[in-house]
Amino acid sequence: MLVLSRKNGESLMINGDIEVTILDVSNDVVKIGIKAPKEVEILRKELYAEVEQMNMSAEGSAISTEDLLIQLNEIKKIKKL
């Protein structure tokens, strides 16, 4: 794991087309902004793990890919609330 120190307003680049900027550091919370191409999917790790778990469960069921995508969108909506 690469560990970097950044201050408010400072950024780092990943693969030349993804920019991560530190927007605010306050108490135990760090707000970051991410600029990436539209085709790059960005998910919070806990959401990604939840989707992975759903996919693992789905392997044993007869659920379609379309239904899985609908479930993913529902999870995203719930997490935004």
Phi and psi in degrees as a GROMACS rama.xvg file:
@    title "Ramachandran Plot"
@    xaxis  label "Phi"
@    yaxis  label "Psi"
@TYPE xy
-87.5711  128.699  LEU-2
-114.444  124.922  VAL-3
-124.765  149.536  LEU-4
-103.275  131.965  SER-5
-137.056  148.106  ARG-6
-104.855  168.235  LYS-7
-49.3645  134.158  ASN-8
85.476  -12.3813  GLY-9
-86.4415  154.387  GLU-10
-129.537  170.16  SER-11
-140.691  153.085  LEU-12
-110.974  140.978  MET-13
-122.389  121.914  ILE-14
58.2981  22.1648  ASN-15
76.7094  -9.75718  GLY-16
-133.66  5.46919  ASP-17
-121.661  120.691  ILE-18
-112.947  126.477  GLU-19
-112.152  121.976  VAL-20
-117.751  135.481  THR-21
-80.4336  117.822  ILE-22
-94.0917  -36.355  LEU-23
-163.069  142.721  ASP-24
-126.634  119.714  VAL-25
-147.598  121.802  SER-26
54.094  -121.898  ASN-27
-100.099  15.245  ASP-28
-116.044  130.752  VAL-29
-116.747  123.796  VAL-30
-99.2336  129.238  LYS-31
-123.659  152.603  ILE-32
-116.71  142.425  GLY-33
-126.417  123.242  ILE-34
-107.971  122.062  LYS-35
-148.665  157.83  ALA-36
-58.5444  151.226  PRO-37
-58.677  -29.4789  LYS-38
-77.7271  -7.51163  GLU-39
-88.1156  117.547  VAL-40
-84.142  130.258  GLU-41
-120.581  119.745  ILE-42
-130.352  145.71  LEU-43
-64.3581  147.715  ARG-44
-58.0568  -41.4776  LYS-45
-65.4187  -33.4323  GLU-46
-70.8693  -41.4452  LEU-47
-59.6881  -44.8863  TYR-48
-62.8039  -38.7628  ALA-49
-64.4735  -42.289  GLU-50
-65.3689  -42.4336  VAL-51
-58.4576  -44.7423  GLU-52
-62.9016  -41.8216  GLN-53
-62.1865  -40.4925  MET-54
-64.959  -40.17  ASN-55
-61.5077  -44.1677  MET-56
-65.2292  -35.4897  SER-57
-71.5838  -24.2892  ALA-58
-58.0473  -31.4692  GLU-59
-90.4742  0.305966  GLY-60
-115.935  177.031  SER-61
-100.743  28.5338  ALA-62
-76.5441  143.114  ILE-63
-84.9858  161.532  SER-64
-59.8447  -39.0967  THR-65
-60.6829  -43.2872  GLU-66
-65.0224  -37.2497  ASP-67
-62.8229  -41.3233  LEU-68
-64.5352  -37.6284  LEU-69
-62.7995  -43.6177  ILE-70
-62.3099  -42.151  GLN-71
-59.4442  -45.5687  LEU-72
-63.5025  -36.5907  ASN-73
-64.8183  -41.7858  GLU-74
-62.7112  -43.2806  ILE-75
-59.0941  -42.8522  LYS-76
-62.8435  -44.7563  LYS-77
-63.5286  -42.7903  ILE-78
-66.4236  -27.8896  LYS-79
-74.8924  -21.3236  LYS-80
